[in-house]
Amino acid sequence: MCRESLCMVCGERLSVARCDSCRRLVCTECSMQIDPVRRVCKECLASGAWKKRKAKLLRSAARLALRILEGVNGPL
């Protein structure tokens, strides 16, 4: 088994995804599914780091949406 495919938290089990917050490879035991597509490692979940990243991504998406709307409709 390739070492690169192991969970970066426990180092023992095969990874199934990347943590949505810290981007480390994680296995099912060291992570939690937060929606149908994303997983967060238990360390980021415990520290609340994933919520900060989620808020930052939402702000960026909102800014992009405003820029797109301004380009289509002129200044808002």
N, C-alpha and C positions, 0 to 999 in steps of 0.2 A: 504494500500500500504506500502511495506517495505521501511523504510528510506534509507536502503543500496542501493536501486535501483534509487535514485534520483540523478539528476545532482549535481556535487560537486562545480559547479560555481554559479548557481542561487539557488539551493536547492529547486526548485519548480516543475520542469518537470522531467519526466522519462528519464533516460540516455539511449543512443543508442549505445555508444561506449566509448572507453578510448582515451584520448588525446595521440597522438603518441609521444609527447614530455614530458609532466609532468605526464602522466599516470592517471590523474584524470578522473572519470566518467563524461561524458558530454552529454547534450541533443542536438538536432538539432539546436536550437536557439543560443546556447552558443558555437558552434563549426562550423568549415568549413571543407568540404570534400576536401582533397588535391589530392587524386587519388581514384580509384574505391574501395580501401580497407581501407585507413587511414583517420582519422579525427584529427584535431588540434583545441584546444580550442582557443577562440578569444584572450585570454591574451597571450598565447605563440605565436600566429600569430602576434600580435601587437609588441611584444618584439623581435621577430626574434629568439627566443630560439629554435624553431623547426628546423631552418636551421642549427644551430650549432650541434644539435643532429643528423640530417641527414648527415652532413659532417663527424661526428665521426663514424657513422655506415658504411658509404661508405669506410672510411679508414680501419676500422676493416675487412670489407668484402674483400678488396683488399689484405690485409696482409694474410688472411686465404687462398685466392685463390693462392697466391704465395707459401705458405707453401705446399698446396696440389700439385701444379705443380712441386715443387722441389722434393717432395716425389715420384712422378710418374716418372719424367724425370731425377732426380739427380739435383745437384745445377745448378741454372740458371746463 
